[in-house]
Amino acid sequence: MKLGEISEQEVLQLARNAYENGKAQFEIIKEKTALLVIDMQEEFVKPNWAPSWVPEATRQVPKIKKLIEHCRSNNIPVIYTIFSKTNNYYDRPTSGKFMPNRYPNLQIDQSEFYDGGKVWHELAPINDEIVIHKPSYGAFYDTPLETILKNLKKDTVIICGTLTNYCCGTTARQAYERGFYVVFGSDITATDDPVMQEPELKVLRKGFARVMKCDKIINHL
């Protein structure tokens, strides 16, 4: 391949290979790493409870718990995010209430959802672990997360939780844009529709994160 002589097929193959097989080359340094557990709260994890339930997130609880415990035993900070009723909901993007993912036509009382913001009991924070109440998808938007990570002297974040293509993926992008190294768990993040998992992983793999399975993440730590 020569500059000025690159064919359409060659650039297509370059892109496709990066989407499917790309691997970010940065090193994962344990002492500079923090774990972000994104939105593993009852509304997404508790079976059969809410229309926002993500069954795959429920199935991933044991693996996420294993990663959390490994991080705790290695002095890697575990930081949680949740949705809850903050500032009477005036801190939300104003267009959010018009989005279809609110399921406005459901004949069900949703007033109890996303109020207290309770982390699923099997993954509950301990001691003084930080829980960030965020107003939108990304964990960096209108939150102190960036400041917290810098004060902890962490430049790398591991992302697990739900949803892969909303809160987890948006957080990965925001972290990347702020200069953090992003490790994204491919089998410890979940979508509400499984067919959406791999397309999001492909985009993250090519341009935003080092995408890895849980066991490989643990081995690197």
C-alpha positions as CSV (number, residue, x, y, z in Angstrom):
1,M,0.0,0.0,0.0
2,K,1.4,3.4,-1.1
3,L,0.3,6.9,-0.2
4,G,-1.9,8.2,-3.0
5,E,-2.5,4.7,-4.3
6,I,-4.9,3.4,-1.7
7,S,-7.9,1.6,-3.1
8,E,-11.4,1.7,-1.8
9,Q,-11.2,-2.0,-0.9
10,E,-8.0,-1.4,1.0
11,V,-9.4,1.3,3.2
12,L,-12.6,-0.7,3.8
13,Q,-10.4,-3.7,4.9
14,L,-8.4,-1.4,7.2
15,A,-11.6,-0.1,8.9
16,R,-13.2,-3.5,9.1
17,N,-10.2,-5.1,10.7
18,A,-9.9,-2.3,13.2
19,Y,-13.6,-2.7,14.1
20,E,-13.4,-6.5,14.5
21,N,-9.8,-7.1,15.7
22,G,-8.4,-3.8,16.8
23,K,-6.4,-3.6,20.1
24,A,-5.5,-0.4,21.8
25,Q,-1.8,-0.5,22.6
26,F,-1.6,1.2,26.0
27,E,-0.4,-0.6,29.1
28,I,-2.8,-1.3,32.0
29,I,-1.1,-0.2,35.2
30,K,-2.8,-1.4,38.3
31,E,-1.7,1.5,40.4
32,K,-3.2,4.0,38.0
33,T,-6.6,2.2,37.5
34,A,-10.1,2.6,38.8
35,L,-13.2,0.5,38.2
36,L,-16.4,2.1,37.2
37,V,-19.6,0.1,37.8
38,I,-22.2,1.8,35.7
39,D,-25.8,1.8,36.7
40,M,-26.1,-1.7,38.1
41,Q,-29.2,-0.6,40.0
42,E,-32.5,-2.3,40.6
43,E,-34.3,-0.7,37.7
44,F,-31.9,-2.4,35.3
45,V,-31.0,-5.6,37.3
46,K,-34.0,-6.7,39.4
47,P,-35.8,-9.4,37.4
48,N,-39.3,-8.7,36.1
49,W,-39.6,-5.4,38.0
50,A,-39.3,-2.5,35.6
51,P,-39.7,-2.0,31.8
52,S,-36.0,-1.0,31.8
53,W,-34.9,-4.4,33.1
54,V,-31.8,-5.7,31.2
55,P,-31.9,-9.5,31.6
56,E,-28.3,-9.9,30.4
57,A,-27.1,-7.4,33.1
58,T,-28.7,-9.7,35.7
59,R,-26.9,-12.7,34.3
60,Q,-23.6,-10.8,34.4
61,V,-23.8,-10.0,38.1
62,P,-21.5,-12.9,39.2
63,K,-18.7,-11.9,36.8
64,I,-19.0,-8.2,37.8
65,K,-19.0,-9.2,41.4
66,K,-15.8,-11.2,40.8
67,L,-14.1,-8.2,39.2
68,I,-15.3,-5.9,42.0
69,E,-13.9,-8.2,44.6
70,H,-10.6,-8.5,42.7
71,C,-10.2,-4.8,42.5
72,R,-11.0,-4.3,46.2
73,S,-8.4,-6.9,47.2
74,N,-5.8,-5.1,45.0
75,N,-6.6,-1.6,46.3
76,I,-8.1,-0.5,43.0
77,P,-10.9,2.0,43.7
78,V,-14.4,0.9,42.8
79,I,-16.7,3.8,41.8
80,Y,-20.4,3.4,41.2
81,T,-22.8,5.4,39.2
82,I,-26.6,5.4,39.5
83,F,-29.7,7.4,38.3
84,S,-31.7,8.8,41.2
85,K,-34.0,11.8,41.9
86,T,-31.5,14.6,42.0
87,N,-32.4,18.3,42.0
88,N,-36.0,17.5,41.3
89,Y,-34.9,16.2,37.9
90,Y,-34.1,19.7,36.7
91,D,-30.5,18.7,36.1
92,R,-31.5,16.5,33.1
93,P,-31.1,17.2,29.4
94,T,-34.4,18.9,28.6
95,S,-35.0,16.7,25.5
96,G,-34.7,13.5,27.5
97,K,-38.4,13.2,28.4
98,F,-39.2,13.1,24.7
99,M,-37.1,10.0,23.9
100,P,-38.8,6.7,23.2
101,N,-36.7,4.9,25.8
102,R,-38.9,6.4,28.4
103,Y,-41.7,4.2,27.2
104,P,-44.3,6.9,27.7
105,N,-47.2,4.8,26.4
106,L,-46.9,2.0,28.9
107,Q,-49.9,1.6,31.2
108,I,-47.7,1.3,34.3
109,D,-46.9,3.6,37.2
110,Q,-43.2,4.5,36.8
111,S,-43.1,7.1,39.5
112,E,-41.1,4.9,41.8
113,F,-38.4,4.2,39.3
114,Y,-35.0,6.0,39.5
115,D,-36.0,7.7,42.7
116,G,-33.7,6.4,45.4
117,G,-31.2,4.8,43.0
118,K,-30.4,1.5,44.8
119,V,-27.4,-0.5,43.6
120,W,-28.3,-4.2,43.2
121,H,-27.7,-5.8,46.6
122,E,-25.1,-8.4,45.3
123,L,-22.9,-5.6,44.1
124,A,-23.6,-3.0,46.9
125,P,-20.8,-0.5,47.7
126,I,-18.9,-1.0,51.0
127,N,-17.2,1.3,53.4
128,D,-16.5,4.6,51.8
129,E,-16.7,3.6,48.1
130,I,-18.0,6.5,46.0
131,V,-21.4,6.5,44.4
132,I,-22.0,9.1,41.8
133,H,-25.6,10.2,41.1
134,K,-25.5,11.2,37.5
135,P,-28.1,13.2,35.5
136,S,-27.6,11.7,32.1
137,Y,-26.0,8.8,30.2
138,G,-22.3,9.6,30.6
139,A,-20.7,9.4,34.0
140,F,-18.6,12.5,33.4
141,Y,-21.5,14.9,32.4
142,D,-22.2,17.3,35.3
143,T,-20.5,15.1,37.9
144,P,-17.3,15.3,39.9
145,L,-15.9,12.0,38.4
146,E,-13.0,13.6,36.5
147,T,-11.9,15.5,39.6
148,I,-12.2,12.4,41.7
149,L,-10.1,10.3,39.3
150,K,-7.4,13.0,39.1
151,N,-7.3,13.4,42.9
152,L,-6.9,9.6,43.1
153,K,-4.1,9.9,40.5
154,K,-5.8,7.4,38.2
155,D,-5.5,7.7,34.4
156,T,-7.1,4.5,33.5
157,V,-10.8,3.4,33.9
158,I,-12.3,-0.1,33.6
159,I,-15.9,0.1,32.6
160,C,-18.5,-2.5,33.4
161,G,-22.3,-2.4,33.9
162,T,-25.3,-1.4,31.7
163,L,-26.2,-0.3,29.1
164,T,-23.3,-1.0,26.8
165,N,-24.5,1.3,24.0
166,Y,-25.9,4.1,26.3
167,C,-24.4,4.8,29.7
168,C,-21.3,2.6,29.4
169,G,-20.5,3.6,25.9
170,T,-21.1,7.3,26.5
171,T,-18.9,7.1,29.6
172,A,-16.1,5.4,27.6
173,R,-16.3,8.2,25.0
174,Q,-16.2,10.9,27.6
175,A,-13.3,9.3,29.4
176,Y,-11.4,9.0,26.1
177,E,-12.0,12.7,25.3
178,R,-10.7,13.7,28.7
179,G,-7.4,11.9,28.2
180,F,-8.1,8.7,30.2
181,Y,-7.2,5.2,29.0
182,V,-10.4,3.1,28.8
183,V,-10.7,-0.6,29.3
184,F,-14.1,-1.8,28.3
185,G,-15.5,-5.2,29.5
186,S,-17.0,-7.1,26.6
187,D,-18.7,-9.7,28.8
188,I,-19.5,-7.5,31.8
189,T,-21.5,-4.9,29.9
190,A,-25.0,-5.5,28.7
191,T,-27.6,-4.1,26.3
192,D,-31.4,-4.3,26.5
193,D,-31.3,-5.9,23.0
194,P,-28.4,-8.4,22.6
195,V,-28.1,-7.6,18.9
196,M,-26.9,-4.2,19.8
197,Q,-23.9,-5.4,21.9
198,E,-21.4,-6.2,19.2
199,P,-22.0,-3.1,17.0
200,E,-21.2,-0.9,20.0
201,L,-18.1,-2.9,21.0
202,K,-16.8,-2.6,17.4
203,V,-17.0,1.2,17.5
204,L,-15.4,1.3,20.9
205,R,-12.7,-1.2,19.9
206,K,-11.7,0.9,16.9
207,G,-11.6,4.3,18.4
208,F,-12.1,4.7,22.1
209,A,-11.1,1.7,24.3
210,R,-9.3,-1.5,24.8
211,V,-12.1,-4.1,24.7
212,M,-11.5,-7.1,26.8
213,K,-13.2,-10.0,28.6
214,C,-13.5,-10.0,32.3
215,D,-11.0,-12.8,33.0
216,K,-8.3,-11.1,30.8
217,I,-8.9,-7.8,32.7
218,I,-8.3,-9.6,36.0
219,N,-5.2,-11.3,34.6
220,H,-3.8,-7.9,33.6
221,L,-4.4,-6.5,37.1
